[in-house]
């Protein structure tokens, strides 16, 4: 579930980066996705 959310956030970030939609909110969502990814990797949990 976390991986799906991270994937969606990265896709939204790419759309905002190349399309100019969303402004700084897209970059904030990417940072949140990276933090969640790092926490998930540190905990060592699997899907």
FENNORFEN-V457323 format. One record per pair of residues at least 12 apart in sequence whose C-alpha atoms are under 6 Angstrom apart, sorted by the first residue. I is the first residue (numbers start at 1). J is the second residue. D is the distance in Angstrom with one decimal. If there is no record, write none. Layout:
I J D
I J D
//
This chain:
6 33 5.2
13 26 5.1
//
